[in-house]
Amino acid sequence: MNIERLDKKNIQGLIKVAETYRDVFATEPWNEVSRGPNCGKFYENQPGTVCPCGCGKLQEAYPTMTTVGYIRKEISKPNAIALTTEKDGIIVGFAWGYEETSEEFATSKYKPENRNFISQLIGPNKRFFYMSECGLVKPERSMGLGTEMSLKLVSEASQFNQSVLLRTNKGSLARFIAKKLNLTPIIGTENTPSDPENPDRILFYRDSKT
């Protein structure tokens, strides 16, 4: 399978990636099939059924055009690189990342009371390449394709000569990819602080000097 660049102007390509994004996160370990209309929580239950919290009828977790907007915004960020891979004409995997500072990352990913801790931990005003998303449909996992895509992503980003940051959960295969990329955990392991908002989250980092 070939790994190709994703053009943010290619609306049909973005729609295909959005559909794959939905399929990826509907399976383990996320199981994000639907979302509560008011609580905002993800569930395995089918859209249209009553939200377990009682806030209304569940909605689709990742509506296609909403997801297209999210992807386009992500890959429009500074020095963004987006990759896809196809099998039999169907996109089965995606990966993208972009340049960000520690303050920007903390502001976008954490609550106000935790932002200073996160930015200081990474390094004040530190600029890095953030590996935002990498996903494969279930049949294509555990065969090295995720690692291949991530290595290519970081390889292409190496032209910027920056550090690399990856955030994932303990149950995700991305932690094995982090090892292949020589990233070091700075949050979420036995010898590092816990994530202030999610005890199952791990933050991996590699300084540009290493």
Beta strands, then each sheet from edge to edge (+ up, - down):
strand 1: 3-5
strand 2: 34-35
strand 3: 42-43
strand 4: 59-60
strand 5: 81-87
strand 6: 90-101
strand 7: 127-136
strand 8: 163-169
strand 9: 184-187
strand 10: 201-206
sheet 1: 1+ 5- 6+ 7- 8- 10+ 9-
sheet 2: 3+ 2- 4+
end
